[in-house]
């Protein structure tokens, strides 16, 4: 008797991307779409009823790091439900954060369809899927784990204040990274506050922390740095 196809729930804030994922998942006989959601709130409302075997989700929902929060919520609510994250952003920015939050894999959106299908099947089989580059990075960083445990943890799951990292953005907490990405897209503090449902004062406080951690003198330098980073590393459109 043939085995029932494994059920995949899709979370992405772009309708065109969701449509593409649906077509990809529904094509092979061993996979099928269990449902979809545009926002973390919709995902949390629908996943329980949909009963998927896997969640395929964008890690940068609504232009920020909200996907990381969703991964943690899913891990706490459905500990046996694997999550495979995808993103347009360079994997060195988000892969380790997503895995630390509880994801079982990370794939760049630009990979060929067969690679994404292979990633889903590997995660469904109980394995972790990351690129060779990220696997090597994790192996290189493993010897540093003992020293990292002595650091004071940063807010929102980010690294500690005094943590030494190879890349400037690794010093940022998840919330600071979220605001940095919105700055890179040209959002003013008021618009960032509205988007994240926080006060402008809170956004300005995070922006000050960004300037300090990235060693930038003022807001104009922060904006130039963020936009230049976005041009170099790419990312989703507003």
C-alpha positions in Angstrom: 0.0 0.0 0.0 1.6 3.3 -1.0 2.5 5.7 1.8 0.4 8.9 2.2 2.3 12.0 1.0 3.9 14.1 3.7 2.1 17.3 4.5 3.9 20.6 4.2 2.6 23.9 5.7 3.9 27.1 3.9 4.5 30.4 5.7 5.6 33.4 3.5 4.4 37.0 3.3 4.6 37.1 -0.5 1.6 35.6 -2.3 3.7 34.9 -5.4 6.3 33.0 -3.4 3.6 31.0 -1.6 2.1 30.1 -5.0 5.5 28.9 -6.2 6.1 26.8 -3.1 2.6 25.3 -3.5 3.3 24.2 -7.1 6.7 22.8 -6.1 5.4 20.8 -3.1 2.3 19.5 -4.9 4.3 18.2 -8.0 6.0 15.1 -6.5 3.8 12.2 -5.2 5.5 12.1 -1.8 4.6 15.6 -0.8 1.4 17.7 -0.5 0.4 21.1 0.8 -1.3 21.1 4.2 -2.1 24.8 4.3 -0.5 28.2 4.2 -0.2 31.5 6.1 1.0 35.0 5.5 1.8 36.0 9.1 3.1 34.4 12.2 -0.3 34.8 13.9 -2.1 33.1 11.0 0.5 30.3 11.1 -0.1 29.7 14.8 -3.9 29.7 14.3 -3.9 27.3 11.3 -1.1 24.8 11.9 -2.8 22.9 14.7 -5.8 22.2 12.6 -3.8 21.5 9.4 -1.7 18.9 11.1 1.4 19.2 8.9 4.5 17.0 9.0 6.8 20.0 8.1 6.7 23.8 8.2 8.4 25.5 5.3 8.8 29.2 6.2 10.5 32.4 5.3 12.7 33.5 8.2 12.3 37.2 7.4 8.6 37.7 7.6 7.3 41.2 7.0 10.8 42.4 6.2 12.3 41.7 9.7 13.3 38.8 11.9 9.8 37.8 13.0 10.3 34.4 11.6 12.8 33.7 14.4 10.1 34.4 17.0 7.7 32.1 15.1 10.3 29.3 15.1 10.6 29.5 18.8 6.8 29.5 19.3 6.5 26.5 17.1 9.3 24.7 18.9 7.5 25.3 22.2 4.0 24.5 21.0 4.8 21.6 18.6 8.2 20.3 19.7 8.0 17.3 17.3 7.1 19.5 14.2 10.2 20.2 12.1 10.7 23.6 10.5 12.7 24.3 7.4 13.6 27.9 6.9 14.2 29.7 3.6 15.4 33.3 2.9 16.7 35.6 0.2 19.3 36.9 2.6 22.8 35.4 2.7 22.8 32.3 4.9 25.7 33.6 7.0 23.3 36.2 8.4 20.5 33.9 9.5 21.3 30.2 9.3 22.9 29.9 12.8 20.2 32.1 14.3 17.4 30.0 12.8 19.0 26.7 13.9 19.5 28.1 17.4 15.8 29.1 17.5 14.8 25.5 16.7 14.8 25.2 12.9 16.0 21.9 11.4 17.4 23.4 8.3 18.1 26.6 6.3 18.0 27.0 2.5 18.5 30.0 0.2 15.5 30.8 -1.9 17.6 31.0 -5.0 18.6 27.3 -4.9 17.3 25.0 -7.6 13.9 23.3 -7.0 15.5 19.9 -6.6 17.7 21.2 -3.8 14.8 22.6 -1.9 12.9 19.3 -2.4 15.9 17.4 -1.1 16.1 19.7 1.9 12.4 19.1 2.8 12.9 15.3 2.5 16.0 15.3 4.6 14.3 17.3 7.4 11.3 15.0 7.2 13.6 12.1 7.6 14.9 13.6 10.9 18.1 15.1 9.6 19.3 18.7 9.7 19.8 20.4 6.3 22.3 23.2 5.8 24.8 24.0 3.0 28.3 22.8 3.1 29.5 26.3 3.9 27.3 26.6 7.0 28.2 23.1 8.1 31.9 24.0 8.0 31.2 27.3 9.8 29.4 25.4 12.6 32.2 23.0 12.9 34.8 25.8 13.1 32.8 27.6 15.8 32.2 24.5 17.9 35.5 24.8 19.8 34.5 28.3 20.9 31.3 27.1 22.5 32.7 26.8 26.1 34.0 30.4 26.0 30.7 31.7 24.5 28.7 30.1 27.4 30.5 32.5 29.8 29.2 35.6 28.0 26.1 37.5 29.2 23.3 36.7 26.7 21.9 39.5 24.7 18.2 40.3 24.5 15.9 38.5 22.1 18.2 35.6 21.7 21.1 37.5 20.3 24.8 37.2 21.3 26.2 38.8 24.4 27.4 42.4 24.6 31.0 41.4 25.0 30.9 38.5 22.6 33.7 38.6 20.0 32.4 37.7 16.5 34.0 37.6 13.0 31.2 39.6 11.3 29.8 43.0 12.6 26.1 41.9 12.3 26.7 38.8 14.4 27.0 41.2 17.4 23.4 42.2 17.0 20.4 40.8 18.9 17.6 39.5 16.8 15.5 42.6 17.4 18.5 44.9 16.5 19.0 42.8 13.3 15.3 43.2 12.5 15.6 47.0 12.8 18.8 47.0 10.8 17.1 45.3 8.0 14.2 47.7 8.0 16.7 50.7 8.0 18.4 49.1 5.0 15.0 49.2 3.2 14.7 53.0 3.9 12.1 52.9 6.8 12.2 55.9 9.1 12.0 55.4 12.9 8.2 56.2 12.9 7.5 53.6 10.2 9.7 51.0 11.9 7.8 51.6 15.2 4.4 51.2 13.4 5.6 48.0 11.7 6.9 46.4 14.9 4.2 47.7 17.2 6.6 49.5 19.5 7.3 53.1 20.4 9.5 55.4 18.4 11.6 55.8 21.6 12.2 52.1 21.6 13.3 52.1 18.0 15.6 55.0 18.6 17.2 53.1 21.6 17.8 50.2 19.3 19.3 52.4 16.6 21.7 53.9 19.2 22.8 50.3 20.1 23.2 49.6 16.4 25.5 52.6 15.9 27.5 51.7 18.9 28.0 48.0 18.0 28.7 48.8 14.3 31.0 51.7 15.3 29.0 54.4 13.4 29.0 58.0 14.3 25.4 59.1 13.5 22.0 58.1 12.0 23.1 59.1 8.5 26.1 56.7 8.7 23.8 53.9 9.9 21.5 54.4 7.0 24.4 54.5 4.5 25.9 51.4 6.0 22.6 49.5 6.1 21.7 50.4 2.5 25.3 49.5 1.3 25.0 46.1 3.1 21.7 45.4 1.4 23.0 46.3 -2.0 26.0 43.9 -1.5 24.1 41.0 0.2 20.7 41.3 -1.4 17.3 40.6 0.1 13.6 40.8 -0.4 11.9 43.8 -1.9 9.6 45.9 0.4 
